Amino acid sequence: MISILICSRTADIPPRLRDNISATIGVEYELVVIDNSQNRYSIFSAYNRGVEQAKFPYFCFMHDDIVIHTSDWGKKVVSHFERRKEIGCLGILGGHYMPNTPAYWGDVPAISGVYISNRNGVRITRREDKYFTVNNEADVVACDGVWFCIPRKLFVDDGIKFDDELFSGFHYYDMDICFRILQKGYVNIVISDVLIEHIEGTQNSMNENFYSAQKIFFEKWKHDLPKRAGVEIDVLISDFIGKYLEILGAYHAIENEKNRITQTKAYRLGKFLLKPFSVLRKK
């Protein structure tokens, strides 16, 4: 029923992930693990190799650092696809708007998703669920790559693939495949009835390779931008204003706190005691 494709950073996926999938999926499945322990493949080419091997009607692409908390999640995935035949990609986190400028789906306030972020053992359940319908779905422009599903027929019958000719590395594979799916006339959605925990490290992915991929993506798809899905334009504008006011409020709060601190006796005393050292620095 579901082929699970994982680009593994080790020769095999961790036993805990293998056991987690087996205990929760609730439908027949196969594991297609692409061994990338030697860093031979980009995420694009690794997934294309996996697609060539996968046999079941639905493909689920996932990271090797997640935990799935929902029982029978495979049944829920199949149910969403069977209810809406126009679904091309189904994820758990995504964005409703992409501007006509180099950006990532999460750079805009209008996002949807319910998931658990686990960064260095600190677990936070994040909820961006105001756009979900009664069917636990929200149409989006693009889904995040941590976990997403695509019907096999889109690869076999509609000719989509991960663009390993233009792209290399491990960024923008999710964005690019989602835009390819939209180009074919399908829709991308995120769902709120499958809960995923992403175990993240401290490494910052916003590096030179990320911005290089961002430039390639923009040049490839700029004629299709801006793009919006699952949210009305007036709501989108309201979200932008709300986010601006939130940032402005945080700035004023910081400024007020800074002013309060500089007026305390402890601050003025510390400044007085350190004054001789500032004179020495100038000399």
N, C-alpha and C positions, 0 to 999 in steps of 0.2 A: 504493500500500500504506500509506504513512504521510504524513500531513499535518503539517508542522512549523509551529507557530504561535509567532511571536516579536513581542513588543511592543518596538519599537526606539526607543531614545532619540535616534536620528538618523533622517534620511530613509530610510536603508537600512541593513541590517546590515553590519558590517565585512567586507571581502573575505576576510579570514583565516577567519572563521566560515563564510562561504558555501563556501569551498574545503574546510574541515575536514569539514563535513557531507557534501559530495559524495564526498570521499575515503574516508569511514568507514562510511556508513550501510548500503551493500550491498543495498538494495532500492529499488524505485521510490518516488519521493517527490515532494512539492510543497512549496514554500515559501510560507507565508502571512505576510507581514510587515506589521504594523500600524504605520504611521508615527506615532509619538507625539513627534516632535521639538518640536512646539509645546505639548506637555503638555495636549492636548485631552481625553485619556481617562484614567480610572482604569485600573488593571490589570484590574479586573472588566469594565468596558465594552469595553476593548480586546480582551480574549480573547473576549467574546461576539460582537464584530464578526468576529473571525477564524473562530469556529465557523460563522458564517453563510456564509463563503466556502469553507471547507475541504470536500474531496470524498472523501478516502480513508477506509478503514475504521478506521484508528487515528490519533488526534491526539496529537502530542508537543508539549507546551508547554515552552519553554526560554528562559532568559535570554540576552541578547546578549553576555555576558562570560564564556563558557565555552569550553573546548576538550575535545573528545571523543577519548579515547585508544584506544578499542576498535574494531577492525575488524569490519565486518558487525554492528554493534550493532542495526541494524534487524531483522535476522533473529532475533536473540536476543529482542528485544522481542515480536515476533510469536509466537515459540515459547512464551514464557511465557503470553501471552494464550490461545493455542490449547490449551495443556495444562490450564489451569484457567479454565473459562468463567465462574467467579464473580468473577474479578478485575475490579475497577472502576477502580482507579488503581494505577499502577506507577511507582515512583520510585527514587532511588538513596540516599535518606537520609530517616529518619523516626523517629517515637517510638511506643513501645508502650503508653503510659499517659497519660491526661489526667485530672487530679484535678478535684474539684468546687470549683474556684476559678478566677479569671481567671489564665490561664497560656498558654504557647506549647508546642508539642510538644517542644521541646528543653530545657524547664525541668526535666524529670524524668530521672534517670540512665539509665533503660532506653531506649536508642536503638540503631538499627542503621544501618549505612552504611559504604561504602568509597569514598573520594573523595580528591581532591587539593585542598588549600586553598593558594591562591597569593595571599598578602597582601603587596603592594608588592614583588613579586619573590621573596619567601621561600616556597618550595614545601615543603609538609608533607603526606605521605600519611597520612590518618587512617583507622583501621580500628576499627570497632565491629561485629564480625562474629560474636560468640558465639551469636547467636540464629538464624543462617542455617541452613536445611535443606540436604540434599544437592542440592537443585535450585536452589541459590543464591538462595533466597527467604526472606523473613521477613515475616510478617503484622504490620502496624502499624495504629495508630489514624489517623495522618495522615502524609503525605509532604511533604518540603520542596519549595518552589516553584521551586528553581533548575532542575529538569528533571523532568518527570513526563509519563506517557502515560495516555490514557483512550480506550476504544473509542468510536467515533462514535455507536454505537447508544444509548449512555446519554444523549446529548443529543437524539437524534431520537426514540427510542422511549420512554425513561424520563423525559424532560422535565427533566433536570438543567440547570442554568445557573449561571454566576457571578453572585452576588447583587449587582448594581449598583444595587439599590434601597436596601438597608440600608447597604451599604458604599461608601466612596469611598477614593481614595488607592491605596497599593501594599502593604498589609499584610493578612494573614489570608485572602487569596484561596485559598491552598493548603489551609489548615485548614478553611475553610468548604466548599469543594467536596468535600473528603474526607469530612466529616461528612454531607454531602448524599448521597454515594455509599453510605455505611454505612446511611443511612436507607432507601435503596432495596433493601437486602438484599445488596449486593455486599461484597467485601473489598478492603482497600488493602494493598499489599505494597511492599517495597523489594527490589532485586536487587543481587547483588554481582558479576555478570559483565559489567557495563558501567561503565567507569571514566571519570569526569567530573572535569575540573579547573575550579575556579571562581576566576576572577581578580578578587579583591576589592580595593576601595580602602580608605581609612582612615575613610570616613564611617560614623558610628554610626547604625544604623537604628532604635535604641531611642529614638524621639523622641515628642513629644506625639501625632502621628498614629498611631503604633504602639499606644500605650496606649488611644487612643480606639477603634481597631479591636478591641483586645482586649476592651474593655468591651462593645462591640456583639456580638461573638462569644459571650461568656459569657451575656449576656442571651438570645440567640437559642437557644443549645444547652444551657443549664444543666440542663434536665430530662432530658437524655441523659447527664449526667455523674454519677459518674466513668465512664470507659470504658477498657477494656483489650483488647489483642489481641497474640497471638503470644508470650506469656510467661505462665507460671504465677504465681499470686499469691505463693507462697513464694519463688520466684526474684526476683520484683519487690521483695519486702520485703528480701531479702538484698542486692539492688543498692542500695536506699536506705541500708541500714546501712553497706555498703561505702563509699558516697560520703560519708556522714557521717564515718566514721573517716578517710577520705582528707583531708577538709577539716580535721578535728581534728588529724591528724598534721602537716599543713602549718602549722597555727597554732602547734603546739608547736615545730616546727622553726624558725619565725621568732622565737618567743620565746627559744629557746635561743641562737640566733645573736645576737639583740639583747643578751642577758645576757653572752655571751662578749665582744662588742665593748666593752661598758661596763666590763669588767674589765681591758682591755688598758692598757698604759702609755701608748700613743699617745693613746687616748681621754681618759685622766685628765689628760695633759699639755695636750691641746687644750682641755679644759674649764677647766683652771687659767688658761691664757693668755686665754681669752675671758671670764673672770669679770668683769673691769673693765667690759666692754661691756654685760653683763647689768645691772650696777648703774646704768649710764647710762640704759638703757632704762626702768628702773623710775622714774628721776627724771623 
